[in-house]
Amino acid sequence: MPTHDKTKTPPERRKAAAGSTVRVEGLHVSRAAWARVEALVAQLARAGIPRAHRSGALDMLVLHPEVAALVLAGGCRISWCATCGAWLPNARDALAHQDELREHVVQGFLVPPS
């Protein structure tokens, strides 16, 4: 029967070069990308948008980069479907979504200039 050596030291962790990455739940994100996440969180909060936190911002940057770009630029209106979670970058898309899926609840948000 094998015995375990309890005096073993844990393996040494290697660190990324300073300024290169940030570790987020197992992912390595560049500091530049993390700065975009933080800026997006600030804009989402200014607009009163649900999910104005880092995970929501990261989700938007990855899954809806066109909407994230609009929010970061500011001075626009975007919509979000509270029923299915879809982000709609303009009024035309929001109206089409609401017409097509009448039971869905679409909310519009005015994103102030940054």
PyMOL CGO cylinders between C-alpha atoms (Angstrom):
from pymol import cmd
from pymol.cgo import CYLINDER

trace = [
    CYLINDER, 0.00, 0.00, 0.00, 1.56, 3.35, -1.04, 0.3, 1, 1, 1, 1, 1, 1,
    CYLINDER, 1.56, 3.35, -1.04, 2.16, 5.96, 1.59, 0.3, 1, 1, 1, 1, 1, 1,
    CYLINDER, 2.16, 5.96, 1.59, 1.78, 9.69, 1.05, 0.3, 1, 1, 1, 1, 1, 1,
    CYLINDER, 1.78, 9.69, 1.05, 4.60, 12.04, 1.93, 0.3, 1, 1, 1, 1, 1, 1,
    CYLINDER, 4.60, 12.04, 1.93, 2.93, 14.87, 3.83, 0.3, 1, 1, 1, 1, 1, 1,
    CYLINDER, 2.93, 14.87, 3.83, 6.09, 16.95, 3.86, 0.3, 1, 1, 1, 1, 1, 1,
    CYLINDER, 6.09, 16.95, 3.86, 6.01, 17.53, 0.11, 0.3, 1, 1, 1, 1, 1, 1,
    CYLINDER, 6.01, 17.53, 0.11, 5.80, 21.15, -0.90, 0.3, 1, 1, 1, 1, 1, 1,
    CYLINDER, 5.80, 21.15, -0.90, 3.13, 22.19, -3.38, 0.3, 1, 1, 1, 1, 1, 1,
    CYLINDER, 3.13, 22.19, -3.38, 4.27, 22.76, -6.96, 0.3, 1, 1, 1, 1, 1, 1,
    CYLINDER, 4.27, 22.76, -6.96, 5.61, 26.21, -7.68, 0.3, 1, 1, 1, 1, 1, 1,
    CYLINDER, 5.61, 26.21, -7.68, 3.16, 28.48, -9.47, 0.3, 1, 1, 1, 1, 1, 1,
    CYLINDER, 3.16, 28.48, -9.47, 4.40, 30.37, -12.45, 0.3, 1, 1, 1, 1, 1, 1,
    CYLINDER, 4.40, 30.37, -12.45, 3.29, 33.95, -12.77, 0.3, 1, 1, 1, 1, 1, 1,
    CYLINDER, 3.29, 33.95, -12.77, 2.59, 35.80, -15.98, 0.3, 1, 1, 1, 1, 1, 1,
    CYLINDER, 2.59, 35.80, -15.98, 4.82, 38.71, -16.84, 0.3, 1, 1, 1, 1, 1, 1,
    CYLINDER, 4.82, 38.71, -16.84, 3.78, 41.90, -15.05, 0.3, 1, 1, 1, 1, 1, 1,
    CYLINDER, 3.78, 41.90, -15.05, 1.06, 43.77, -16.89, 0.3, 1, 1, 1, 1, 1, 1,
    CYLINDER, 1.06, 43.77, -16.89, 0.21, 40.96, -19.28, 0.3, 1, 1, 1, 1, 1, 1,
    CYLINDER, 0.21, 40.96, -19.28, -2.78, 39.06, -17.89, 0.3, 1, 1, 1, 1, 1, 1,
    CYLINDER, -2.78, 39.06, -17.89, -5.37, 38.87, -15.13, 0.3, 1, 1, 1, 1, 1, 1,
    CYLINDER, -5.37, 38.87, -15.13, -6.75, 35.52, -13.99, 0.3, 1, 1, 1, 1, 1, 1,
    CYLINDER, -6.75, 35.52, -13.99, -10.55, 35.41, -13.88, 0.3, 1, 1, 1, 1, 1, 1,
    CYLINDER, -10.55, 35.41, -13.88, -12.14, 32.12, -12.83, 0.3, 1, 1, 1, 1, 1, 1,
    CYLINDER, -12.14, 32.12, -12.83, -9.59, 30.02, -14.71, 0.3, 1, 1, 1, 1, 1, 1,
    CYLINDER, -9.59, 30.02, -14.71, -9.31, 32.37, -17.69, 0.3, 1, 1, 1, 1, 1, 1,
    CYLINDER, -9.31, 32.37, -17.69, -6.33, 34.57, -18.41, 0.3, 1, 1, 1, 1, 1, 1,
    CYLINDER, -6.33, 34.57, -18.41, -7.52, 37.95, -19.64, 0.3, 1, 1, 1, 1, 1, 1,
    CYLINDER, -7.52, 37.95, -19.64, -5.14, 40.65, -20.85, 0.3, 1, 1, 1, 1, 1, 1,
    CYLINDER, -5.14, 40.65, -20.85, -4.96, 43.77, -18.73, 0.3, 1, 1, 1, 1, 1, 1,
    CYLINDER, -4.96, 43.77, -18.73, -6.19, 45.79, -21.72, 0.3, 1, 1, 1, 1, 1, 1,
    CYLINDER, -6.19, 45.79, -21.72, -9.25, 43.55, -22.05, 0.3, 1, 1, 1, 1, 1, 1,
    CYLINDER, -9.25, 43.55, -22.05, -9.86, 43.77, -18.29, 0.3, 1, 1, 1, 1, 1, 1,
    CYLINDER, -9.86, 43.77, -18.29, -9.75, 47.57, -18.56, 0.3, 1, 1, 1, 1, 1, 1,
    CYLINDER, -9.75, 47.57, -18.56, -12.51, 47.32, -21.20, 0.3, 1, 1, 1, 1, 1, 1,
    CYLINDER, -12.51, 47.32, -21.20, -14.55, 45.15, -18.84, 0.3, 1, 1, 1, 1, 1, 1,
    CYLINDER, -14.55, 45.15, -18.84, -14.18, 47.73, -16.05, 0.3, 1, 1, 1, 1, 1, 1,
    CYLINDER, -14.18, 47.73, -16.05, -15.10, 50.60, -18.41, 0.3, 1, 1, 1, 1, 1, 1,
    CYLINDER, -15.10, 50.60, -18.41, -18.12, 48.65, -19.64, 0.3, 1, 1, 1, 1, 1, 1,
    CYLINDER, -18.12, 48.65, -19.64, -19.26, 47.97, -16.06, 0.3, 1, 1, 1, 1, 1, 1,
    CYLINDER, -19.26, 47.97, -16.06, -19.10, 51.71, -15.34, 0.3, 1, 1, 1, 1, 1, 1,
    CYLINDER, -19.10, 51.71, -15.34, -21.14, 52.54, -18.46, 0.3, 1, 1, 1, 1, 1, 1,
    CYLINDER, -21.14, 52.54, -18.46, -23.71, 49.82, -17.71, 0.3, 1, 1, 1, 1, 1, 1,
    CYLINDER, -23.71, 49.82, -17.71, -24.14, 51.18, -14.19, 0.3, 1, 1, 1, 1, 1, 1,
    CYLINDER, -24.14, 51.18, -14.19, -24.51, 54.79, -15.48, 0.3, 1, 1, 1, 1, 1, 1,
    CYLINDER, -24.51, 54.79, -15.48, -27.27, 53.63, -17.82, 0.3, 1, 1, 1, 1, 1, 1,
    CYLINDER, -27.27, 53.63, -17.82, -29.05, 51.62, -15.11, 0.3, 1, 1, 1, 1, 1, 1,
    CYLINDER, -29.05, 51.62, -15.11, -28.67, 48.43, -17.10, 0.3, 1, 1, 1, 1, 1, 1,
    CYLINDER, -28.67, 48.43, -17.10, -29.24, 45.10, -15.33, 0.3, 1, 1, 1, 1, 1, 1,
    CYLINDER, -29.24, 45.10, -15.33, -26.14, 42.91, -14.99, 0.3, 1, 1, 1, 1, 1, 1,
    CYLINDER, -26.14, 42.91, -14.99, -23.93, 45.96, -14.39, 0.3, 1, 1, 1, 1, 1, 1,
    CYLINDER, -23.93, 45.96, -14.39, -21.17, 43.80, -12.94, 0.3, 1, 1, 1, 1, 1, 1,
    CYLINDER, -21.17, 43.80, -12.94, -18.00, 42.22, -14.26, 0.3, 1, 1, 1, 1, 1, 1,
    CYLINDER, -18.00, 42.22, -14.26, -19.47, 38.88, -15.32, 0.3, 1, 1, 1, 1, 1, 1,
    CYLINDER, -19.47, 38.88, -15.32, -22.31, 40.60, -17.19, 0.3, 1, 1, 1, 1, 1, 1,
    CYLINDER, -22.31, 40.60, -17.19, -19.87, 42.96, -18.88, 0.3, 1, 1, 1, 1, 1, 1,
    CYLINDER, -19.87, 42.96, -18.88, -17.54, 40.11, -19.85, 0.3, 1, 1, 1, 1, 1, 1,
    CYLINDER, -17.54, 40.11, -19.85, -20.54, 38.20, -21.20, 0.3, 1, 1, 1, 1, 1, 1,
    CYLINDER, -20.54, 38.20, -21.20, -21.54, 41.23, -23.28, 0.3, 1, 1, 1, 1, 1, 1,
    CYLINDER, -21.54, 41.23, -23.28, -18.00, 41.75, -24.61, 0.3, 1, 1, 1, 1, 1, 1,
    CYLINDER, -18.00, 41.75, -24.61, -17.69, 38.13, -25.67, 0.3, 1, 1, 1, 1, 1, 1,
    CYLINDER, -17.69, 38.13, -25.67, -21.21, 37.36, -26.89, 0.3, 1, 1, 1, 1, 1, 1,
    CYLINDER, -21.21, 37.36, -26.89, -22.40, 40.79, -28.07, 0.3, 1, 1, 1, 1, 1, 1,
    CYLINDER, -22.40, 40.79, -28.07, -19.32, 42.81, -29.08, 0.3, 1, 1, 1, 1, 1, 1,
    CYLINDER, -19.32, 42.81, -29.08, -21.37, 45.16, -31.28, 0.3, 1, 1, 1, 1, 1, 1,
    CYLINDER, -21.37, 45.16, -31.28, -23.58, 46.14, -28.33, 0.3, 1, 1, 1, 1, 1, 1,
    CYLINDER, -23.58, 46.14, -28.33, -20.55, 46.44, -26.02, 0.3, 1, 1, 1, 1, 1, 1,
    CYLINDER, -20.55, 46.44, -26.02, -18.93, 48.84, -28.53, 0.3, 1, 1, 1, 1, 1, 1,
    CYLINDER, -18.93, 48.84, -28.53, -22.07, 51.00, -28.54, 0.3, 1, 1, 1, 1, 1, 1,
    CYLINDER, -22.07, 51.00, -28.54, -22.22, 51.06, -24.74, 0.3, 1, 1, 1, 1, 1, 1,
    CYLINDER, -22.22, 51.06, -24.74, -18.53, 51.92, -24.43, 0.3, 1, 1, 1, 1, 1, 1,
    CYLINDER, -18.53, 51.92, -24.43, -18.90, 54.76, -26.94, 0.3, 1, 1, 1, 1, 1, 1,
    CYLINDER, -18.90, 54.76, -26.94, -21.98, 56.04, -25.07, 0.3, 1, 1, 1, 1, 1, 1,
    CYLINDER, -21.98, 56.04, -25.07, -24.60, 58.46, -26.29, 0.3, 1, 1, 1, 1, 1, 1,
    CYLINDER, -24.60, 58.46, -26.29, -26.87, 55.72, -27.63, 0.3, 1, 1, 1, 1, 1, 1,
    CYLINDER, -26.87, 55.72, -27.63, -29.98, 53.73, -26.83, 0.3, 1, 1, 1, 1, 1, 1,
    CYLINDER, -29.98, 53.73, -26.83, -29.93, 49.94, -26.55, 0.3, 1, 1, 1, 1, 1, 1,
    CYLINDER, -29.93, 49.94, -26.55, -32.54, 47.43, -25.47, 0.3, 1, 1, 1, 1, 1, 1,
    CYLINDER, -32.54, 47.43, -25.47, -32.48, 44.22, -23.48, 0.3, 1, 1, 1, 1, 1, 1,
    CYLINDER, -32.48, 44.22, -23.48, -35.10, 41.47, -23.41, 0.3, 1, 1, 1, 1, 1, 1,
    CYLINDER, -35.10, 41.47, -23.41, -35.76, 40.57, -19.79, 0.3, 1, 1, 1, 1, 1, 1,
    CYLINDER, -35.76, 40.57, -19.79, -37.42, 37.34, -20.94, 0.3, 1, 1, 1, 1, 1, 1,
    CYLINDER, -37.42, 37.34, -20.94, -34.67, 35.77, -23.07, 0.3, 1, 1, 1, 1, 1, 1,
    CYLINDER, -34.67, 35.77, -23.07, -31.65, 37.97, -22.23, 0.3, 1, 1, 1, 1, 1, 1,
    CYLINDER, -31.65, 37.97, -22.23, -31.09, 39.15, -25.81, 0.3, 1, 1, 1, 1, 1, 1,
    CYLINDER, -31.09, 39.15, -25.81, -29.31, 42.48, -26.30, 0.3, 1, 1, 1, 1, 1, 1,
    CYLINDER, -29.31, 42.48, -26.30, -30.79, 44.58, -29.10, 0.3, 1, 1, 1, 1, 1, 1,
    CYLINDER, -30.79, 44.58, -29.10, -28.52, 47.34, -30.43, 0.3, 1, 1, 1, 1, 1, 1,
    CYLINDER, -28.52, 47.34, -30.43, -31.22, 49.61, -31.89, 0.3, 1, 1, 1, 1, 1, 1,
    CYLINDER, -31.22, 49.61, -31.89, -34.92, 50.46, -31.72, 0.3, 1, 1, 1, 1, 1, 1,
    CYLINDER, -34.92, 50.46, -31.72, -35.71, 48.66, -34.99, 0.3, 1, 1, 1, 1, 1, 1,
    CYLINDER, -35.71, 48.66, -34.99, -34.37, 45.37, -33.62, 0.3, 1, 1, 1, 1, 1, 1,
    CYLINDER, -34.37, 45.37, -33.62, -36.15, 45.91, -30.29, 0.3, 1, 1, 1, 1, 1, 1,
    CYLINDER, -36.15, 45.91, -30.29, -39.49, 46.49, -32.02, 0.3, 1, 1, 1, 1, 1, 1,
    CYLINDER, -39.49, 46.49, -32.02, -39.02, 43.50, -34.32, 0.3, 1, 1, 1, 1, 1, 1,
    CYLINDER, -39.02, 43.50, -34.32, -38.15, 41.31, -31.32, 0.3, 1, 1, 1, 1, 1, 1,
    CYLINDER, -38.15, 41.31, -31.32, -41.23, 42.52, -29.44, 0.3, 1, 1, 1, 1, 1, 1,
    CYLINDER, -41.23, 42.52, -29.44, -43.49, 42.01, -32.48, 0.3, 1, 1, 1, 1, 1, 1,
    CYLINDER, -43.49, 42.01, -32.48, -42.15, 38.54, -33.16, 0.3, 1, 1, 1, 1, 1, 1,
    CYLINDER, -42.15, 38.54, -33.16, -42.24, 37.37, -29.53, 0.3, 1, 1, 1, 1, 1, 1,
    CYLINDER, -42.24, 37.37, -29.53, -45.18, 39.20, -27.99, 0.3, 1, 1, 1, 1, 1, 1,
    CYLINDER, -45.18, 39.20, -27.99, -44.80, 37.56, -24.57, 0.3, 1, 1, 1, 1, 1, 1,
    CYLINDER, -44.80, 37.56, -24.57, -41.25, 38.92, -24.19, 0.3, 1, 1, 1, 1, 1, 1,
    CYLINDER, -41.25, 38.92, -24.19, -40.55, 42.04, -22.15, 0.3, 1, 1, 1, 1, 1, 1,
    CYLINDER, -40.55, 42.04, -22.15, -38.08, 44.40, -23.82, 0.3, 1, 1, 1, 1, 1, 1,
    CYLINDER, -38.08, 44.40, -23.82, -36.54, 47.26, -21.85, 0.3, 1, 1, 1, 1, 1, 1,
    CYLINDER, -36.54, 47.26, -21.85, -34.82, 50.24, -23.45, 0.3, 1, 1, 1, 1, 1, 1,
    CYLINDER, -34.82, 50.24, -23.45, -31.86, 52.02, -21.89, 0.3, 1, 1, 1, 1, 1, 1,
    CYLINDER, -31.86, 52.02, -21.89, -30.29, 55.35, -22.72, 0.3, 1, 1, 1, 1, 1, 1,
    CYLINDER, -30.29, 55.35, -22.72, -26.51, 55.08, -22.40, 0.3, 1, 1, 1, 1, 1, 1,
    CYLINDER, -26.51, 55.08, -22.40, -25.03, 58.48, -21.53, 0.3, 1, 1, 1, 1, 1, 1,
    CYLINDER, -25.03, 58.48, -21.53, -21.88, 59.71, -23.25, 0.3, 1, 1, 1, 1, 1, 1,
    CYLINDER, -21.88, 59.71, -23.25, -18.77, 58.39, -21.53, 0.3, 1, 1, 1, 1, 1, 1,
]
cmd.load_cgo(trace, "trace")
